Amino acid sequence: MAGPKNTSKILEQWPWLKGYNSSLFTDDVVAAAIVTILLVPQCLAYALLAGLPPQVGIYASILPLIAYAAFGSSRYMSVGPTAVISLMTAAAIAVLPEETRLVSAAILAVMSGLILIVFGLLRGGFIMNFVSRSVVTAYISGAALLIMISQTKHVLGTQADGTTAFGMIKSLLNSLSTTNIVSLMFGGVCIVLFWLSRQYLSYGLFKLGIRSRRAKLLARIAPIVIIGISIAISYGFELPQKYGLKVIGDIPRGLPMLQVPIPDLDMLQMLWLPALVLALVAFVDNMSTAQTLASRSRDRIDADREMLGMGASNMVAGISGGYPVNGSMSRSAVNYTAGAKTPVSSLIVAAFMTLSALFLTPILKYLPLSTLAALIIAACFSLFDFKSIWRTWKYSAGDGFTALATFIGVLVFGVQWGVLIGVVMAMVLHIRTTLRPNMAIVGRFPGTEHYRDAERFNVETNEFVKTLRIDESLYYANARYLEDKIARLVEDSPKMRDLILMCPAINRIDASALSSLETINSRLKSAGVNLHFSELHTHIKDRLAKTNLIKNLTGEIFFSQKEAMDSLEPEPDWSRFSDHVDIH
């Protein structure tokens, strides 16, 4: 029997267990049934997108759900195959021999999982901070367009190769003469139906008197109805035999054997970089989804636990014959909307998917590939967010250029390199901004204690006491810029005898910046100018107190800018004012 301490640890790991009852279980079962209906066609379609047999998508939709429920922190996350991760998997394994791609996809999942687990154990959830939202938006939009292009060959019923947008388009154009009209009709009609059901069905049902929540759920289920009709038409009219319509075909029934895929050295060299990028994208995408759903329910997401959850999910996906997985925004949103209350819903979905693998696969034999491609293409419409990219561009040209470069990079070089381009450019932009931080000579608004940029506002300044406000932390990359700025200020201010560095924005001073400040103090002393500081943060002041800078400082450290000016500002020359009062 578990003691109080053990019970406390269990509840700390899985707080949703406290108070769990039959009512919550009923809600989880209903949500799980709806998510499963959505997951079955999606896992088949995304396996197709990854260039893998359809059953691999089913395998990747069982144990990862259980692993995430055990280690993740979101109550609503639905883990499994997703469009972007499937496309990245396809690009990663496309360079390998065809006979090794199945095991390569499993190895890629294991490697990505190990990377995420290591980062999670090292409490590396902060890595989320290095990927800007504009980069995420741009890569998702670029990947969505790339996915749509990649699935066009199934709609047309032709063969086409390539891992970049231009390569795929060129191959598609060359194969247009082999277009299958029946496949094109199937795919075209299904794209329209999927899109209409996503955009307008819930509103139409609501207008017919169905409650809003139920109308949304029915609209979510509509794709499975369309897929069912496609299978019935394909089988009933013998379209594969008579018109060459490509279908999924026989899907092996049963569950995979659990085994750890062992890579050779060449495969490791080929896959380590895709695994690293895939792990980063999976984590960032998963965190965005988890935080969005958590904000709706006032939950909190633990970034380190999310890393462990995603890492464990990918590990077991690879061991169970699957391929890399991620948290799905669409299925997670359906899980939340359908009324799921706890991760038990994911455990039930895993059970339903196990039953599907055992008993449902024969029914899917006549499912047209063009229908699955249409499902993927329709889902990609919701991933485009060009408005956000345009807003980013209008607000910040640098961030907008980074987003545009990410989008183009995804199309030209592929998803992995597109993401790397975006991350590197965002980091370079940040470093470039901090290389030349804003440093302003400030003055006082007359009759107040407020100090502002003298070039932008009509403020009082003093030719004997100058104040330079530094609007960035000081580190090795911008320390020399501060030296040059102060040197120019000394040259332009021949009467200056005191210089105050106003530091409300400085949160860090590294060793290189400290050395520069010591040099500045020495040079100012030679020029007959005292160096002072105002508005230093306490933790910065405490660290500086241990250094030679403070011991040799020619001036003082003031609590506020007002205190500094009250102490240093010279008294007015009262001799200029006559005590004679003219009464005439």
RAQUI-V62946 format. One record per run of one state. SS is the DSSP state (h for helix, s for strand, l for the rest). FROM is the first residue (numbers start at 1). LEN is the number of residues. If there is no record, write none. Layout:
ss={SS,SS}
from={FROM,FROM}
len={LEN,LEN}
This chain:
ss={l,h,l,h,l,h,l,h,l,h,l,s,l,h,l,h,l,h,l,h,l,h,l,h,l,h,l,h,l,h,l,s,l,h,l,h,l,s,l,h,l,h,l,s,h,l,h,l,h,l,h,l,s,l,s,l,s,l,s,l,s,l,h,l,s,l,s,l,h,l,s,l,h,l,h,l,s,l,h,l,h,l}
from={1,4,14,15,18,22,50,54,60,63,72,79,81,83,94,98,122,125,131,133,157,165,175,176,179,181,208,212,237,239,244,247,248,265,298,303,320,326,328,329,338,344,367,368,369,382,386,396,397,414,415,436,439,445,451,454,460,461,465,471,474,475,479,493,498,503,509,510,511,527,530,535,538,545,548,553,557,559,561,569,574,577}
len={3,10,1,3,4,28,4,6,3,9,7,2,2,11,4,24,3,6,2,24,8,10,1,3,2,27,4,25,2,5,3,1,17,33,5,17,6,2,1,9,6,23,1,1,13,4,10,1,17,1,21,3,6,6,3,6,1,4,6,3,1,4,14,5,5,6,1,1,16,3,5,3,7,3,5,4,2,2,8,5,3,8}
